[in-house]
């Protein structure tokens, strides 16, 4: 088996496929004259006076809160229903309701797509979490105990509690402002909205036979069903290697899909694709995606998607994709991927269409 070096990380990334047409719905788009990045001054600070560490803490909250806060509110609502139900169970004291969820999300915070692919931001994030991971987790626990206020004018400031109090990332002066006040940093991101092709009917397949996803349906397809592992391909069908990347990758993914479907014993793997040329994926799943990638949303742990950063210019065999799934999916799907690598025909596992293209 050809050995590739895989770097697997957690990430809230998105996918959507493209019908080969012009019916993409432009929900919004970034102003044409907006700069690609927020301006920086000679001292490394931005228009608000934030240094790299303060900016990173704000970016950390902006990628963590859209994922973790809804999860905690869901637990809170469930607990409220239990407590109001009457009987012995309603009077029982439940300990540790939130801690496991907080720990899982906080541990993977620096591995989400928006932070991981920006090298300096990732380093700053890892430094913050190495020094203050427990402090950040405690901030979310305090937020729950305070009643989980949903607005920053209700006696809770994420910026102050996390970026000033818990991690000392921002100065006192900057920490006194609401997090939302830092949205428009001159990059144009505050004005950006998102495109999505029309949402297809559930279960619709694209022209290649993969599950069709658009920006507007990503959550329902990849995240909502916690019992199903989903492998998502974020594609740029025409923009990389004149389309060769996409042709090669699709052949490997179609082969993996067929192998899982052909082996009826054991769990299934849903293989989906998103066309990033026609769909902008808003947070928390991913923004600013510029290159094709693969990610796995594992069953039982959808809050921690794992992606592959070395796609080898699309030159991945079915065996390579199975190896990635084996190392990132839930235990049952991982075991099935391993069995398929051991039992499937070599010509299926190791087909290399790029070698045929070179002839």
C-alpha positions, -999 to +999 in steps of 0.1 A: +000+000+000+014+034-010+021+053+022+009+089+024+014+112+053-020+121+067-026+149+091-060+143+106-077+171+126-111+182+139-131+207+120-164+222+113-162+221+075-190+220+049-200+204+017-223+208-012-225+194-048-231+212-080-256+205-107-238+215-139-259+245-145-263+281-136-291+279-111-270+287-080-289+310-057-268+340-047-280+346-012-252+372-008-218+378-017-188+398-005-184+433-019-161+432-050-139+459-036-134+443-002-098+435+006-089+398+009-075+402+044-080+426+073-053+453+072-024+451+096-001+479+107+036+478+112+033+468+148+012+438+139-020+453+153-053+456+134-077+485+131-090+478+166-055+477+181-056+440+187-024+420+185-022+385+171-031+368+204-062+389+210-073+385+174-069+347+178-089+346+210-118+364+192-115+340+162-115+311+187-148+323+202-163+329+168-157+294+157-163+277+190-195+294+202-217+286+171-209+249+178-207+246+215-234+270+227-263+253+208-251+219+222-251+233+258-285+249+253-299+216+240-287+198+272-301+227+293-336+224+277-336+186+281-327+189+318-355+215+322-380+191+308-368+163+331-369+186+362-405+196+354-418+161+347-426+151+383-417+119+401-384+108+416-363+115+385-373+151+385-359+155+420-326+138+414-295+159+412-276+153+380-238+160+381-215+164+351-242+171+326-223+197+307-186+190+314-181+162+289-196+182+260-176+213+270-144+193+272-149+177+238-155+209+220-128+230+238-102+203+231-108+204+194-113+242+191-080+249+173-086+222+148-116+237+131-110+247+095-110+285+100-082+283+126-062+253+113-054+265+079-041+299+091-007+289+104+000+318+127-036+318+140-033+281+147-001+285+166-015+313+187-046+292+194-026+262+204-005+284+227-036+299+243-052+264+249-020+249+262-019+276+288-056+280+296-077+251+283-092+245+318-098+282+322-117+284+289-138+253+298-146+269+332-159+300+314-185+279+297-194+263+330-199+297+346-220+308+317-244+278+323-245+285+360-254+322+352-285+310+333-269+308+298-277+344+287-279+345+250-272+382+245-241+401+256-263+428+271-277+403+296-249+404+320-224+382+302-195+392+279-177+364+261-149+387+252-143+397+289-148+362+304-126+343+279-103+367+262-096+389+292-104+370+324-097+334+314-067+338+290-055+373+294-053+375+256-067+410+252-060+442+272-085+454+297-095+482+273-103+458+245-118+433+268-145+457+279-161+457+245-187+432+232-173+406+209-197+417+181-180+451+180-150+435+164-168+420+135-159+446+109-121+446+108-118+459+073-116+425+056-151+427+042-162+396+062-188+415+081-206+422+048-202+388+034-232+366+029-234+332+013-245+314-018-263+281-020-277+261-048-314+251-043-318+226-016-324+191-031-348+165-018-333+143+010-313+114-005-308+131-039-276+119-056-254+140-078-242+131-113-214+110-099-237+090-076-226+107-043-251+123-019-259+157-031-253+185-006-255+222-009-246+249+016-282+252+027-286+214+035-252+206+049-263+203+085-292+180+077-269+157+056-236+156+075-244+165+111-280+160+121-280+121+122-256+113+149-258+075+141-243+078+106-207+084+096-204+109+067-174+113+044-176+148+027-157+159-003-154+196-008-148+200-045-136+226-070-144+206-102-128+230-127-102+249-108-075+224-099-052+208-125-078+217-152-103+194-136-080+163-133-080+166-095-117+162-094-118+133-120-093+113-100-108+120-066-143+111-078-132+077-090-117+069-056-148+081-038-172+062-060-152+030-056-153+034-018-190+040-018-195+009-039-173-012-016-193-002+015-226-008-002-215-041-016-204-054+019-239-055+034-227-067+068-218-040+092-225-002+092-228+021+062-208+051+052-225+080+036-203+096+009-213+132+000-199+160-021-201+198-021-192+220-050-174+250-035-175+268-068-213+272-065-217+271-027-203+293+001-204+275+034-210+298+064-197+292+099-193+271+119-186+245+092-161+264+072-154+297+055-128+308+030-123+273+016-100+276-014-088+240-020-104+206-023-104+184+008-120+154+025-135+153+060-152+127+081-181+135+104-180+104+126-211+089+142-214+097+178-189+126+176-203+150+150-189+180+170-154+168+161-151+163+123-117+151+110-102+163+078-073+153+056-049+181+047-027+160+023-049+152-007-018+146-029-031+167-058-061+143-061-039+113-066-057+091-040-067+055-046-097+038-030-072+022-006-059+056+004-094+069+011-103+037+031-071+042+051-082+078+059-117+065+069-102+038+090-083+064+111-111+089+115-145+073+115-164+057+143-151+023+156-176+002+136-170+020+103-133+021+110-132-017+114-153-022+082-129+000+062-100-021+075-118-053+064-124-039+030-087-030+026-079-066+034-105-083+012-114-061-018-098-068-052-064-051-057-075-036-091-103-018-073-083-007-043-052+005-062-066+019-095-046+050-105-064+069-132-037+096-134-013+070-148-038+064-177-040+101-183-002+103-187-003+078-216 
